């Protein structure tokens, strides 16, 4: 692991410390009694509730249930409204034992006292060495406890229709400047062809682009959060995509994963896709006739350091109110570190594992037939090593994302710019923190 990991771990310790400070000033601060006081096994058979959004997870759970008759797990898919369902359950005191939670939502839910600290269980603390360090730091808030187990990550790369680039004699871009030049050449060669699409309703994807450019959205100093959503680095990314949109070199009418998106690719109207590791199965499963036409290469870079970004990824969190902590830790550890479970999750759900053992899965070291038998996961593994690991999420990320999406949609429609969207998101973050009595100020 690169030296960046050490810097990230220190940064997350600071963020974790900031959350502790907030406990005395936020009306929705973490409970002082979130630490587990017991990790005793239950007497008799136990049934756990596990909520998630991953396709095929019911089959993974079935494998566990077959092997563990005394610790049965019932799974519920909440992909239609993940955080709405979870929030309502927390308010009603009916949260599951375990739930899938994205890294970016962990700080927000912690301010709602949503988690229980599982560090009383030795198996939970011992699991630390089994995960990519930066993911563990996020799930444990800088080693202040064990609130979740990392599940998957989303290192980004560039998916390329190599046949289209070859047809127009355009080199596959390695920098964002080259990418913009390629966009212009492709569109000039065929007015119906765009290099990619910009989804204004996908803040998580845009955050991944910001992450790559070392755009720190939050930091903590002087006993308050420093909010820098509209930093110079962020504006550089926004201005870049604004120029592509203004030049009509990218589509803005497509939503990621939509039927319309796949139709555009099927009609050879789009030549590339800026995506994450978990997206490899999207094209394989939805565009089978394009097998052999796609290749995956490193994400275009801003500078010589080759930094990449992360889009998505989740944890499996220990939810407040669970009466079976010992059993929850046992299942959660198996789910996210056992090679057989990880292989099934990758096969059925396309998850790119956060566990070290997962990165050694045979399926991730072989060539993938759809992609010309290329070892595409080597690209994602290299991307993961180049993610700026000092990046951290703030406690009101959901509010920021919603404000960002609203303003980006307006910008895509010609009202305002993407830089304006960043300013709107920053203002929303500061207002949200003020409303929750969380000390915050606009940073530089």
Secondary structure, DSSP 8 states (H G I E B T S, - for coil): --THHHHHHHHHHHHHHHHHHHTTT-TT---TT-B-------SS-EEEEEEE--TTHHHHHHHHHHH-TTEEEEEEE-TTSHHHHHHHHHHTT---SEEEEEHHHHHHHHTTT-B-B-TTSHHHHHGGGGB-HHHHHHHTTTTT---EEEEEEEEEEEEEEHHHHHHTT----SBHHHHHHHHHHHHHH-TT-BSEE--TT-HHHHHHHHHHTT---EEEETTEEEE-TT-HHHHHHHHHHHHHHHTT-EE-S--TT-HHHHHHHHTT-B-EEEEEGGGHHHHHHH-GGGTTSEEEEE--BSSTT--B-EEEEEEEEEBTT-S-HHHHHHHHHHHHH-HHHHHHHHHHH---B-BTTGGG-GGGTS-BGGGTTB-HHHHHHHHHHTB-TT----TTHHHHHHHHHHHHHHHHTTSS-HHHHHHHHHHHHHHHHHHTT--EEE--
